[in-house]
Amino acid sequence: MHASLAGLPLAIGSVRTAVDVWGEQEVSETSPRVAVQMTLHLSFGEILGRLLFTPGALLMREDLESGSEEKIVGCLWFAMAQTSLDVAEDFADMAMEIYTGRRNSSLQDFAVRLGAAVTRIFGVTAPQPPAAPAVNTLRLAVA
């Protein structure tokens, strides 16, 4: 994963008035916060892994079926703030194993649906998901 800090200044103007806070600022907090811009170039697997495995990034099937991009983008922002780069890489590897069917998991159907949403929203290229498992049928010959 490639990451680079933006070439712009970290803060412009008064720090106390030009602040971007993630969440609500605590009443007792007196130190100023500074907005830091960072550009991350994420692959399909890195986005999928963060959305599947970051604790607290709660996406439900309804979120995927509703077509709401806002919830998925918000969960990705949360996941990016919560996961370190090495953990994110582990999440990506696990997500791709589930998505491609190399690892059996009850998450596979959700991962494939989430993968379709990730591709639609972020425009990243995804590998072909596995085909639905074939249903074995038994034919009995009647004599």
ZAMARGU-4260 file (C-alpha; in steps of 0.2 Angstrom, whole numbers, plus 5000, padded with zeros to 4 digits):
<rodrens>
0) 5000/5000/5000 | 5007/5017/4995 | 5004/5032/5007 | 5010/5050/5006 | 5006/5066/5015
5) 4998/5079/5005 | 5009/5093/4999 | 4998/5106/5007 | 5001/5114/5025 | 4994/5104/5039
10) 4984/5119/5045 | 4980/5136/5039 | 4974/5150/5050 | 4971/5149/5068 | 4972/5131/5074
15) 4958/5134/5087 | 4946/5140/5073 | 4951/5129/5058 | 4950/5112/5066 | 4943/5096/5059
20) 4938/5084/5073 | 4934/5066/5070 | 4919/5064/5082 | 4914/5076/5096 | 4927/5085/5105
25) 4927/5082/5124 | 4921/5096/5135 | 4936/5094/5146 | 4949/5094/5132 | 4959/5110/5131
30) 4972/5106/5118 | 4969/5111/5100 | 4967/5098/5086 | 4975/5099/5069 | 4968/5092/5053
35) 4981/5081/5044 | 4978/5076/5026 | 4985/5060/5020 | 4982/5051/5003 | 4981/5032/5003
40) 4980/5022/4988 | 4970/5007/4992 | 4967/4991/4982 | 4951/4981/4981 | 4957/4969/4995
45) 4962/4983/5007 | 4945/4991/5006 | 4936/4975/5007 | 4947/4969/5022 | 4945/4985/5032
50) 4926/4985/5029 | 4924/4966/5034 | 4935/4965/5049 | 4938/4982/5057 | 4929/4981/5074
55) 4916/4994/5075 | 4914/4996/5056 | 4896/4989/5056 | 4889/4986/5039 | 4874/4976/5037
60) 4866/4967/5022 | 4853/4981/5022 | 4867/4994/5019 | 4872/4985/5004 | 4855/4982/4997
65) 4849/5000/5000 | 4863/5007/4988 | 4868/5020/5001 | 4885/5025/4997 | 4886/5036/5013
70) 4886/5022/5025 | 4899/5012/5016 | 4911/5027/5014 | 4908/5032/5032 | 4913/5015/5038
75) 4928/5015/5027 | 4934/5032/5035 | 4931/5024/5052 | 4941/5008/5047 | 4955/5018/5040
80) 4957/5028/5057 | 4956/5012/5067 | 4968/5000/5058 | 4986/5001/5057 | 4995/4997/5040
85) 5001/4980/5045 | 4984/4975/5052 | 4975/4982/5037 | 4986/4970/5026 | 4981/4955/5036
90) 4963/4960/5034 | 4965/4962/5016 | 4973/4944/5014 | 4959/4936/5024 | 4946/4946/5015
95) 4953/4940/4998 | 4954/4922/5004 | 4935/4923/5009 | 4930/4933/4993 | 4938/4921/4981
100) 4933/4905/4990 | 4950/4899/4995 | 4944/4899/5013 | 4927/4893/5018 | 4917/4906/5028
105) 4900/4910/5032 | 4905/4928/5027 | 4908/4923/5009 | 4890/4929/5002 | 4892/4945/5012
110) 4910/4948/5006 | 4904/4945/4987 | 4890/4958/4990 | 4901/4970/4998 | 4914/4968/4985
115) 4901/4973/4972 | 4897/4988/4982 | 4916/4992/4984 | 4918/4991/4965 | 4903/5002/4961
120) 4907/5015/4974 | 4926/5016/4973 | 4929/5010/4955 | 4942/4998/4960 | 4945/4982/4950
125) 4939/4966/4959 | 4944/4948/4955 | 4930/4937/4948 | 4920/4931/4963 | 4918/4912/4964
130) 4903/4904/4955 | 4888/4899/4966 | 4891/4881/4972 | 4883/4868/4961 | 4869/4859/4968
135) 4872/4840/4967 | 4856/4831/4960 | 4854/4813/4961 | 4845/4804/4947 | 4836/4788/4950
140) 4833/4776/4936 | 4816/4768/4937 | 4815/4751/4929
</rodrens>
